[in-house]
Amino acid sequence: MTDTPLAAASPAPAETGHGRWPRHVIVLAATFVLLAVAHATTLVQMAEVWARSETYSYAWAVLPAATFVVWWHRASLRAAPPRASWWGVALAAAAGLLWLAGELVQISVARHAAIALGIGAVTVATLGVGCARRLLPALLLLCFLVPAGQVLLLPLRAITARFVELYASAAHVPMTRDGFTLLLDGYRYVVVDDCAGLPFVLMGAFVGTVFGGLNYTTLWKVLAFGALGAFLGMLGNGGRVIAIVASDQINGTQMPLTGHRVYELISFATLFGGLLVAHARVRAEPPRASPPPAPGGGWPRTLALPLLAAALIAVGPWLTDTGVPLGRTPVPGLPERINGWQATPDEPEWTPRAAAATDTRQRSYRGPDGQPAELFVARALTPRHKISAGSVDLHTMAGSATWMPAVMRRIELCDDSHCVPAVYERLLLQGGKRARHLVWHYTIGDAVTVSPLVVRTARGWARLTGRSTQATLAAVMQDTRTPEAPRLPDAALLQLLRAR
């Protein structure tokens, strides 16, 4: 009988990166559901913006496009070993703080950006930094969920006006410019928001980023493709505006706004054509080499870090929902007489539109020299509602006429004692010569400002410290027969703006 050595027990095979994917995908889906439930109100607000604004309607395609980009890189992604990461938890903490700050100062864009950042954060927390690098093109597309293009309107309007100036110089057409009002060979044009080309720029940047994500995973290359799309969109809008102006010069008459649609379609076709050509001519980036799989940590790590990240983002609405009813502070009635200004029963021609949670007062007055003016005062009824941005629209007028904002600048209103800031706007009647001068500012406590950010920050701080601070928007509108007619003097405007 001979001794036979026992075979050593073979060690359990190490878990491969491919074998980890099912549990990580399950956890990632669960964290997405948790975020959607916790921030349902914010998500609905974002969807409402996409639904009512043609400028941001492309946002409905962002998540399908991001999903397609992930599927496009599926082979490279499948080979990467997922591993839950603390970096995602840190990003989630930043997203949670951003949402709380946006809620405190009532800045919707901050809350919306926090949601986009939060989606990326739980992705990094669940899959790890290595997988996130391969998912970078899809994660970049989440930025287009945020309707934040308003900050680009003023510079884009200035660029559009510059395009018209270049055309006038090249075509030797006499031209004068006053703000956003352009006078070309007897024809008056006003560069309004619709002329800025914001939809062209945002759509170009979005489509460019999608094409870049299909070809590359390197950050700067994807960003370069997105920047190319934005640039082509800006050029397309410039060409559209120049074509409209040139057509008016050739035909000897200004075309109606409905005729601009054809030029918009041509510009969009040119934009997509340029991006398709660029996409077809570039060479796709070779796939990254897959690193050896590191220990995954099993179910405990896979569950703990993503759920911690999701909790840091989801806790915001719970912290801010105190359940305590907020007091309502309506605007007091406007006086019958303001120094030399007497209230009149005239029907207002100016009809500012305010949100439901905003209390307003409006009255027509006539000055010592017989000049008419209208005073409008608005105040948010509770600390959680706004009196700026989309909550109050000062450009709505009675009747069917269209009034176009031609000039907007910051001014100082001064009397014998001191000066206060204000915003001056001049609106022109489309197809006519009448003008309306609009002067407005905010007051919060004893301070006067023209910055919505200052108002929201001060109100947020007061809300955080438990103090009561009232913020009010006061505006004066004056109707004149010609754009050249001067606005009311500073002393008269100050008398009206202080009367509340």
C-alpha positions as CSV (number, residue, x, y, z in Angstrom):
1,M,0.0,0.0,0.0
2,T,1.5,3.3,-1.0
3,D,0.7,6.8,0.2
4,T,-0.9,9.0,-2.4
5,P,-0.5,12.7,-1.8
6,L,-3.7,14.6,-1.6
7,A,-4.2,17.2,-4.3
8,A,-4.1,20.8,-2.9
9,A,-7.4,22.5,-3.0
10,S,-7.5,25.0,-5.9
11,P,-8.3,28.6,-4.9
12,A,-11.6,30.0,-6.0
13,P,-11.4,31.9,-9.3
14,A,-11.1,35.6,-8.9
15,E,-14.2,37.5,-9.9
16,T,-13.8,39.1,-13.3
17,G,-14.8,42.6,-14.1
18,H,-17.4,41.2,-16.5
19,G,-19.0,39.2,-13.7
20,R,-19.5,42.3,-11.5
21,W,-21.7,44.2,-14.0
22,P,-25.1,42.7,-13.2
23,R,-25.1,43.7,-9.5
24,H,-23.7,47.2,-10.3
25,V,-26.3,47.8,-12.9
26,I,-29.1,46.8,-10.5
27,V,-27.8,49.1,-7.8
28,L,-27.3,52.0,-10.3
29,A,-31.0,51.6,-11.5
30,A,-32.1,51.6,-7.8
31,T,-30.2,54.8,-7.1
32,F,-31.7,56.5,-10.2
33,V,-35.2,55.6,-9.0
34,L,-34.4,57.0,-5.5
35,L,-33.3,60.3,-7.0
36,A,-36.3,60.5,-9.2
37,V,-38.7,60.0,-6.3
38,A,-36.9,62.4,-4.0
39,H,-36.6,65.2,-6.6
40,A,-39.8,64.6,-8.5
41,T,-40.8,68.3,-8.1
42,T,-37.5,69.5,-9.5
43,L,-37.7,67.0,-12.4
44,V,-41.3,68.1,-13.2
45,Q,-40.1,71.8,-13.2
46,M,-37.4,70.9,-15.7
47,A,-39.8,69.0,-17.9
48,E,-42.2,72.0,-17.9
49,V,-39.4,74.2,-19.2
50,W,-38.6,71.7,-22.0
51,A,-42.3,71.5,-22.9
52,R,-43.2,75.2,-23.1
53,S,-39.9,76.5,-24.7
54,E,-38.9,75.7,-28.2
55,T,-35.3,76.7,-27.3
56,Y,-35.0,73.8,-24.8
57,S,-37.2,71.2,-26.6
58,Y,-34.1,69.3,-27.6
59,A,-33.6,68.3,-23.9
60,W,-36.2,65.5,-24.4
61,A,-33.6,63.8,-26.6
62,V,-30.7,64.1,-24.1
63,L,-31.3,60.9,-22.1
64,P,-32.0,58.8,-25.2
65,A,-28.9,60.2,-26.9
66,A,-26.8,59.5,-23.7
67,T,-28.2,55.9,-23.7
68,F,-27.2,55.5,-27.3
69,V,-23.7,56.7,-26.7
70,V,-23.3,54.2,-23.8
71,W,-24.6,51.4,-26.1
72,W,-22.1,52.6,-28.8
73,H,-19.2,52.1,-26.4
74,R,-20.7,48.9,-24.9
75,A,-17.8,46.6,-25.8
76,S,-15.2,48.9,-24.3
77,L,-17.4,49.5,-21.2
78,R,-18.1,45.8,-20.7
79,A,-14.4,45.0,-20.5
80,A,-13.8,47.6,-17.7
81,P,-14.1,46.3,-14.2
82,P,-16.8,48.3,-12.2
83,R,-15.9,49.2,-8.6
84,A,-17.8,51.5,-6.3
85,S,-15.9,54.7,-5.6
86,W,-15.7,57.2,-2.8
87,W,-15.2,59.9,-5.5
88,G,-18.8,59.5,-6.4
89,V,-19.8,60.1,-2.8
90,A,-17.8,63.4,-2.8
91,L,-19.5,64.5,-6.0
92,A,-22.9,63.6,-4.5
93,A,-22.2,65.8,-1.4
94,A,-21.4,68.7,-3.8
95,A,-24.6,68.1,-5.7
96,G,-26.6,68.0,-2.5
97,L,-25.1,71.3,-1.3
98,L,-25.7,72.9,-4.7
99,W,-29.4,71.8,-4.6
100,L,-29.8,73.2,-1.1
101,A,-28.1,76.5,-2.1
102,G,-30.4,76.8,-5.1
103,E,-33.5,76.1,-3.0
104,L,-32.4,78.6,-0.3
105,V,-31.9,81.5,-2.8
106,Q,-34.6,80.2,-5.2
107,I,-32.4,79.8,-8.2
108,S,-34.0,77.1,-10.4
109,V,-30.9,76.7,-12.6
110,A,-28.8,75.7,-9.5
111,R,-31.4,73.0,-8.6
112,H,-31.5,71.7,-12.1
113,A,-27.7,71.6,-12.4
114,A,-27.6,69.7,-9.1
115,I,-29.9,67.0,-10.5
116,A,-27.6,66.6,-13.6
117,L,-24.5,66.5,-11.3
118,G,-26.3,64.0,-9.0
119,I,-26.9,61.6,-11.8
120,G,-23.3,61.7,-12.7
121,A,-22.3,61.4,-9.0
122,V,-24.2,58.2,-8.4
123,T,-22.9,56.8,-11.6
124,V,-19.3,57.3,-10.4
125,A,-20.2,56.1,-6.9
126,T,-21.6,52.8,-8.4
127,L,-19.3,52.1,-11.3
128,G,-16.1,53.8,-10.3
129,V,-13.7,56.3,-11.9
130,G,-12.4,53.9,-14.5
131,C,-15.9,53.2,-16.0
132,A,-16.8,56.9,-15.6
133,R,-13.9,57.8,-17.9
134,R,-15.4,55.6,-20.6
135,L,-18.8,57.0,-19.9
136,L,-17.6,60.6,-20.1
137,P,-19.2,61.5,-23.4
138,A,-22.6,60.3,-22.1
139,L,-22.1,62.1,-18.8
140,L,-21.3,65.3,-20.5
141,L,-24.6,65.2,-22.3
142,L,-26.4,65.5,-18.9
143,C,-25.4,69.2,-18.9
144,F,-27.9,69.7,-21.7
145,L,-30.7,68.8,-19.3
146,V,-30.2,72.1,-17.6
147,P,-32.2,75.0,-19.2
148,A,-29.5,77.6,-18.5
149,G,-29.0,79.2,-21.9
150,Q,-30.5,82.6,-20.8
151,V,-27.1,83.7,-19.7
152,L,-26.0,83.6,-23.4
153,L,-28.8,85.8,-24.7
154,L,-27.2,89.3,-24.3
155,P,-23.8,88.3,-25.8
156,L,-25.6,86.4,-28.7
157,R,-27.8,89.5,-29.4
158,A,-24.6,91.6,-29.6
159,I,-23.0,89.1,-31.9
160,T,-26.0,89.1,-34.1
161,A,-26.0,92.9,-34.3
162,R,-22.3,92.7,-35.2
163,F,-23.2,90.3,-38.1
164,V,-25.6,92.9,-39.5
165,E,-22.9,95.6,-39.1
166,L,-20.5,93.5,-41.1
167,Y,-23.0,93.0,-43.8
168,A,-23.9,96.7,-44.0
169,S,-20.2,97.5,-44.3
170,A,-19.6,94.9,-47.0
171,A,-22.7,95.9,-49.0
172,H,-22.1,99.7,-48.5
173,V,-25.5,100.1,-46.9
174,P,-25.8,103.2,-44.6
175,M,-26.4,102.1,-41.0
176,T,-26.7,103.6,-37.5
177,R,-27.0,101.6,-34.3
178,D,-28.4,102.5,-30.9
179,G,-28.1,99.5,-28.6
180,F,-30.0,96.7,-30.2
181,T,-31.8,99.1,-32.6
182,L,-30.4,99.1,-36.1
183,L,-31.4,101.5,-38.9
184,L,-30.4,100.3,-42.3
185,D,-31.2,102.5,-45.3
186,G,-34.5,103.6,-43.7
187,Y,-35.5,100.3,-42.3
188,R,-35.5,99.8,-38.5
189,Y,-34.6,96.4,-37.1
190,V,-34.5,95.5,-33.4
191,V,-32.4,92.5,-32.4
192,V,-34.7,90.8,-29.9
193,D,-34.2,87.5,-28.1
194,D,-35.6,85.5,-31.0
195,C,-32.8,87.0,-33.2
196,A,-30.0,85.9,-30.9
197,G,-29.9,82.4,-32.3
198,L,-29.9,80.7,-28.9
199,P,-31.7,77.6,-30.2
200,F,-29.1,77.3,-33.0
201,V,-26.2,77.5,-30.6
202,L,-27.6,75.1,-28.0
203,M,-28.8,72.6,-30.6
204,G,-25.4,72.8,-32.4
205,A,-23.5,72.2,-29.1
206,F,-25.8,69.3,-28.2
207,V,-25.5,67.5,-31.6
208,G,-21.8,68.2,-31.8
209,T,-21.3,66.7,-28.3
210,V,-23.3,63.6,-29.4
211,F,-21.1,63.2,-32.5
212,G,-18.0,63.8,-30.5
213,G,-19.1,61.1,-28.0
214,L,-19.6,58.6,-30.8
215,N,-16.0,59.1,-32.0
216,Y,-14.0,59.9,-28.8
217,T,-13.9,59.2,-25.1
218,T,-11.1,61.8,-24.5
219,L,-12.6,64.9,-22.8
220,W,-11.0,67.7,-24.8
221,K,-11.9,66.0,-28.1
222,V,-15.6,65.6,-27.2
223,L,-15.7,69.3,-25.9
224,A,-14.0,70.4,-29.2
225,F,-16.8,68.7,-31.2
226,G,-19.4,70.4,-29.0
227,A,-17.7,73.8,-29.4
228,L,-17.6,73.3,-33.2
229,G,-21.4,72.6,-33.2
230,A,-22.0,75.8,-31.1
231,F,-19.8,77.8,-33.5
232,L,-21.6,76.5,-36.6
233,G,-24.9,77.3,-34.9
234,M,-23.8,80.9,-34.3
235,L,-22.6,81.2,-38.0
236,G,-25.9,79.7,-39.2
237,N,-27.9,82.3,-37.2
238,G,-25.7,85.1,-38.5
239,G,-26.3,83.9,-42.1
240,R,-30.0,83.7,-41.4
241,V,-30.2,87.3,-40.2
242,I,-28.1,88.6,-43.0
243,A,-30.2,86.8,-45.6
244,I,-33.4,88.3,-44.1
245,V,-31.9,91.8,-44.2
246,A,-30.5,91.4,-47.7
247,S,-33.9,90.1,-48.9
248,D,-35.6,93.2,-47.5
249,Q,-33.0,95.4,-49.3
250,I,-33.6,93.6,-52.6
251,N,-37.4,93.5,-52.4
252,G,-37.7,97.1,-51.0
253,T,-39.9,96.1,-48.0
254,Q,-39.6,94.3,-44.7
255,M,-40.9,90.8,-44.7
256,P,-43.3,89.7,-41.9
257,L,-42.0,87.6,-39.1
258,T,-43.8,84.5,-40.5
259,G,-41.5,84.7,-43.5
260,H,-38.4,84.1,-41.3
261,R,-39.3,80.5,-40.8
262,V,-37.9,79.4,-44.2
263,Y,-34.5,80.9,-43.3
264,E,-34.5,79.1,-39.9
265,L,-35.0,75.8,-41.6
266,I,-32.2,76.5,-44.1
267,S,-29.9,77.5,-41.2
268,F,-30.7,74.3,-39.2
269,A,-30.1,72.2,-42.3
270,T,-26.8,73.9,-42.8
271,L,-25.9,73.3,-39.2
272,F,-26.7,69.6,-39.3
273,G,-25.0,69.2,-42.7
274,G,-21.8,70.7,-41.4
275,L,-21.7,68.5,-38.3
276,L,-22.4,65.4,-40.4
277,V,-19.5,66.2,-42.7
278,A,-17.2,66.7,-39.7
279,H,-18.4,63.5,-38.2
280,A,-17.8,61.6,-41.4
281,R,-14.3,62.9,-41.9
282,V,-12.8,62.3,-38.4
283,R,-11.2,59.0,-37.4
284,A,-12.7,57.3,-34.4
285,E,-10.5,57.0,-31.3
286,P,-9.2,53.4,-30.6
287,P,-10.6,51.8,-27.5
288,R,-8.8,52.2,-24.3
289,A,-6.9,49.2,-22.9
290,S,-8.7,47.6,-20.0
291,P,-6.8,47.6,-16.6
292,P,-6.7,44.4,-14.6
293,P,-9.7,44.1,-12.3
294,A,-9.1,45.3,-8.7
295,P,-11.0,43.7,-5.8
296,G,-14.6,44.7,-6.1
297,G,-15.5,44.6,-2.4
298,G,-18.5,42.4,-3.0
299,W,-22.1,43.4,-2.3
300,P,-21.4,45.4,0.9
301,R,-19.3,48.0,-0.9
302,T,-21.4,47.9,-4.1
303,L,-24.5,48.8,-2.0
304,A,-23.1,51.1,0.6
305,L,-21.3,53.7,-1.4
306,P,-24.0,54.3,-4.1
307,L,-26.8,54.4,-1.5
308,L,-24.7,56.9,0.6
309,A,-24.3,59.0,-2.5
310,A,-28.0,58.8,-3.3
311,A,-28.9,59.7,0.2
312,L,-26.7,62.8,0.2
313,I,-28.5,64.1,-2.9
314,A,-32.0,63.0,-1.9
315,V,-32.0,64.5,1.6
316,G,-32.3,68.1,0.4
317,P,-36.1,68.2,-0.1
318,W,-36.6,66.6,3.3
319,L,-34.4,69.2,5.0
320,T,-36.2,72.1,3.4
321,D,-39.8,70.8,4.0
322,T,-40.4,72.1,7.5
323,G,-44.2,71.7,7.3
324,V,-44.6,75.2,8.8
325,P,-47.0,77.5,6.8
326,L,-45.3,80.6,5.4
327,G,-46.9,84.0,6.1
328,R,-48.2,86.0,3.2
329,T,-47.2,89.6,2.8
330,P,-49.3,91.4,0.2
331,V,-48.4,94.8,-1.3
332,P,-50.1,97.8,0.3
333,G,-52.4,99.9,-1.9
334,L,-50.8,102.6,-4.0
335,P,-51.5,106.2,-2.9
336,E,-54.0,108.5,-4.6
337,R,-51.3,111.3,-4.9
338,I,-47.5,111.2,-5.0
339,N,-46.1,114.7,-4.6
340,G,-47.2,116.4,-7.9
341,W,-48.5,113.1,-9.4
342,Q,-52.2,112.5,-9.3
343,A,-53.8,109.1,-9.9
344,T,-56.2,108.8,-12.9
345,P,-58.9,106.3,-13.8
346,D,-57.3,105.6,-17.1
347,E,-57.3,102.0,-18.3
348,P,-53.7,100.8,-18.2
349,E,-52.0,100.1,-21.6
350,W,-49.2,98.2,-19.7
351,T,-50.1,94.8,-18.4
352,P,-47.1,93.1,-16.6
353,R,-47.6,89.4,-16.2
354,A,-46.9,87.9,-12.7
355,A,-46.8,84.4,-11.3
356,A,-49.7,83.2,-9.1
357,A,-47.7,83.5,-5.9
358,T,-46.9,87.2,-6.6
359,D,-49.0,90.1,-5.3
360,T,-49.1,93.2,-7.6
361,R,-50.5,96.7,-7.6
362,Q,-50.7,99.0,-10.6
363,R,-52.0,102.5,-11.1
364,S,-52.0,105.2,-13.8
365,Y,-50.8,108.7,-12.8
366,R,-50.5,112.1,-14.4
367,G,-47.7,114.5,-13.6
368,P,-47.7,118.3,-12.9
369,D,-47.0,119.0,-16.6
370,G,-49.7,116.5,-17.7
371,Q,-47.3,113.7,-18.7
372,P,-48.8,110.3,-18.1
373,A,-47.0,107.4,-16.4
374,E,-47.9,104.0,-15.0
375,L,-46.6,102.5,-11.7
376,F,-46.3,98.8,-11.1
377,V,-45.3,97.2,-7.8
378,A,-44.8,93.4,-7.2
379,R,-43.9,91.4,-4.1
380,A,-43.6,87.6,-3.7
381,L,-46.3,86.5,-1.2
382,T,-44.0,84.0,0.6
383,P,-40.2,83.7,1.0
384,R,-40.2,80.7,-1.3
385,H,-41.4,82.6,-4.3
386,K,-39.6,84.9,-6.7
387,I,-40.2,88.4,-8.1
388,S,-37.6,88.2,-10.8
389,A,-36.8,86.2,-14.0
390,G,-39.9,84.2,-15.2
391,S,-42.1,85.2,-12.3
392,V,-42.7,88.8,-13.5
393,D,-42.7,89.8,-17.2
394,L,-42.6,93.6,-17.6
395,H,-42.8,93.5,-21.4
396,T,-46.4,92.4,-21.8
397,M,-48.7,95.2,-23.1
398,A,-52.5,95.5,-23.6
399,G,-53.8,95.0,-27.2
400,S,-52.4,93.0,-30.1
401,A,-49.5,95.2,-30.9
402,T,-45.9,93.8,-30.6
403,W,-43.4,95.8,-28.6
404,M,-39.7,94.9,-29.0
405,P,-37.0,95.6,-26.4
406,A,-34.5,97.8,-28.2
407,V,-32.3,99.2,-25.5
408,M,-31.4,97.9,-22.0
409,R,-28.8,99.4,-19.7
410,R,-28.0,100.1,-16.1
411,I,-28.5,103.7,-15.0
412,E,-28.3,105.8,-11.8
413,L,-31.3,107.8,-10.6
414,C,-30.2,110.8,-8.5
415,D,-31.9,113.5,-6.5
416,D,-30.5,116.1,-4.2
417,S,-29.6,113.6,-1.5
418,H,-28.4,110.4,-3.1
419,C,-28.4,108.1,-6.1
420,V,-29.9,104.6,-6.5
421,P,-29.4,102.0,-9.3
422,A,-32.0,101.2,-11.9
423,V,-32.5,99.5,-15.2
424,Y,-33.6,101.5,-18.2
425,E,-35.3,99.8,-21.2
426,R,-36.8,101.2,-24.3
427,L,-39.4,99.2,-26.2
428,L,-40.4,100.1,-29.8
429,L,-43.7,99.4,-31.5
430,Q,-43.3,97.0,-34.4
431,G,-44.2,98.7,-37.6
432,G,-44.7,102.1,-35.9
433,K,-42.8,105.0,-34.3
434,R,-44.1,104.9,-30.7
435,A,-41.7,104.1,-27.9
436,R,-42.2,103.1,-24.3
437,H,-39.6,103.9,-21.6
438,L,-39.4,101.4,-18.7
439,V,-37.4,102.0,-15.5
440,W,-37.3,99.5,-12.7
441,H,-35.3,98.2,-9.7
442,Y,-35.6,96.0,-6.6
443,T,-35.7,97.0,-3.0
444,I,-35.0,94.6,-0.2
445,G,-35.2,96.1,3.3
446,D,-33.6,99.6,2.9
447,A,-31.3,98.5,0.1
448,V,-31.9,99.1,-3.6
449,T,-30.4,96.8,-6.3
450,V,-30.9,95.8,-10.0
451,S,-29.4,92.3,-9.5
452,P,-31.8,89.4,-9.1
453,L,-28.9,87.4,-7.6
454,V,-28.4,90.0,-4.8
455,V,-32.2,89.9,-4.1
456,R,-32.3,86.1,-3.9
457,T,-29.1,85.8,-1.8
458,A,-30.4,88.4,0.7
459,R,-33.8,86.6,0.9
460,G,-32.1,83.3,1.3
461,W,-29.9,84.5,4.1
462,A,-32.9,86.0,5.8
463,R,-34.8,82.8,5.5
464,L,-31.8,80.8,6.9
465,T,-31.5,83.2,9.9
466,G,-35.2,83.4,10.5
467,R,-35.5,87.1,9.8
468,S,-38.3,88.7,7.8
469,T,-37.1,90.6,4.8
470,Q,-39.5,92.0,2.1
471,A,-38.3,92.2,-1.5
472,T,-40.2,94.4,-3.9
473,L,-40.0,95.1,-7.6
474,A,-41.1,98.7,-8.6
475,A,-41.3,99.8,-12.2
476,V,-42.5,102.9,-14.1
477,M,-43.6,102.9,-17.7
478,Q,-43.9,106.1,-19.8
479,D,-45.4,106.1,-23.3
480,T,-43.9,108.5,-26.0
481,R,-44.8,109.2,-29.6
482,T,-41.3,108.9,-30.9
483,P,-38.2,106.9,-29.8
484,E,-36.2,110.2,-29.5
485,A,-38.6,111.6,-26.9
486,P,-36.8,111.8,-23.5
487,R,-37.7,109.7,-20.5
488,L,-39.0,111.2,-17.3
489,P,-36.4,113.1,-15.2
490,D,-34.7,111.3,-12.3
491,A,-36.6,113.2,-9.6
492,A,-40.0,112.2,-11.0
493,L,-39.0,108.6,-11.4
494,L,-37.7,108.4,-7.9
495,Q,-40.9,109.9,-6.5
496,L,-42.9,107.2,-8.3
497,L,-40.6,104.3,-7.5
498,R,-40.5,105.2,-3.8
499,A,-44.3,105.4,-3.5
500,R,-45.3,102.1,-1.9
